[in-house]
Structure formats: C-alpha cells, structure tokens
Amino acid sequence: MFRHQGKKRSAKNNLEIAVVLSFVAGIVNVTGFLFLSRLTTNVTGHFAFFIYDMSIAEFWKGTIYLFYIVCFLLGSFTSGWLIEDANYYKKQNKYFRPTLLECLVLGSVILLNYIFEEFPHEATTFMLLYAMGLQNSFVTKISNATVRTTHLTGLFTDLGIELSQLFYLRRNNYLEQEKKIKNSIKLRLFIVIFFFLGGFFAGFAYVEMSLGLQTLFFAIVILLLGLYYDDLRFRYKKRKHRRYHRKREK
C-alpha cells in the first residue's frame, strides 16, 4: 500500500491507500471545521479570501490567509523532502517518516489545545493545514498523481471527464482503455465515499460522543494501523519469497 511506487503500483494499491487517507482527510476536514470554523484540508477558499482582502486594502487581515497557504505548502515541501532524502539513501519504506510526522502534528494539536485552554485557533489552523499538506504530497507521490485525498474539486472534474469518455469508448469498442477508465472511476468514487464517511464519522464523534478535538485521535490510529499493516504484509511477502527460493535451491 505505502511501499509500492511507479510501475510496481497496481490499481488495488491505489485503492487501498485512497480508502485509508481519504477517510483520514474527512475526519480532519470536519473536526477542523467544527472546532475552528475554518477549512483545514485545502487552500482554495483561503486563496479567495486572501485576494479579496488585498483588493479592499485590508492587507493585515489578508496576511493570515497567506500564512494558511504557506503552511500547506510547507507541509507539502517537508513531505517531498523526506521522500527524496529516503530515495537518496535507498530506504525501503520512503513514506514512513511523512506519515509518522503527520501523526505527530495531529497529536500535538490535541495535546496543545488540551494543556492550554486559550491555545490560539490560528496556530491550530496552521498545524492542521501543515499536516494535510504532508498527506496530500506523499499520497500524490506514491500514486504518481493518481490519488489526491484532501480535497474534492479536481476529483469531481476528473470523474466527470472519465464518465464522458466511457460512453465513447464503448461505442468504439476500446475494451482495454475501457477497463482502465472503469478502474479510475472506481478509485475516485471510493475517495469521495470514504471522504464523506470520514467526515460523517467525525461529525458524530465530535457532537454526539462529545469528543471535540480528540476526534483527531481516530485519524492518528488509522494512519498508524495503515503503517503497521503495510509493514506486516511486506514482512510476510519477504518470508514467502525466501521460502520459495530455498525450495528451488533444494
């Protein structure tokens, strides 16, 4: 799920990581909005507010939206740098550090707001945007830009294009391309569904279970379980491969 990259990645690998990370993004999106009344998984809206404030000469007010954008960018940069560093030193799991760092940032958000009752909402927003920048960067890198999980605008655009292509592929009997398009549509639908489910679950946990910001613990647990599952499966396949070669040598 996390380890395969490039030509080694299958549609199943992309689907697995899409399910996990879109659910996490849904949790962060709704939890962040309920706690802060701000968007914390993408920067499109913040950019619009920034331009508006600049246009009416409220420069200081608009600066905060610029900081939001920069925090998301820094998260993306950090993730990309960690991955390139792992590539340089030829480490097996290149995505362990960005994923773990995302968990640490989300955990820090919970801890700081628990310790300090008046912890600034702006600082919390910065941290959540940084975490989502991390996630969006490494999932884009893993899947060769096939999967993006923190926002849905581009996703619905691609989905609409592919649905329109499907009609004409059927007419022209391009069966091989039809299968590829169907896999892509399936992937995007799963991202939408699990983003919704993550958000729905977060809303229920935040309001009905009165967990508040502690709802982010679920996102951390899911990410850590994803890493553990990926490592467990890798070790299993490695042992299976060794046994196979030992049998052949005998």
Buried (B, 14 or more C-beta within 10 A) or exposed (E): BBBBBEEEBEBEBBBBBBBBBBBBBBBBBBBBBBBBEBBBBBBEEBBEBBEEBBEEEEEEBBEBBBBBBBBBBBBBBBBBEBBEEBEEEEEEBBBBBBBBBBBEBBBEBBEBBEEEEEBEEEEBBBBBBBBBBBBBBBBBBBBEEBBBBBBBEEBEEBBEEBEEBBEEBEEEEBEEBBEBBBBBBEBBEBBBBBBBBBBEBBBEBBEEEEBBBBBBBBBBEBBEEBBEBBBEEBEEEEEEEEEEEEEEEE
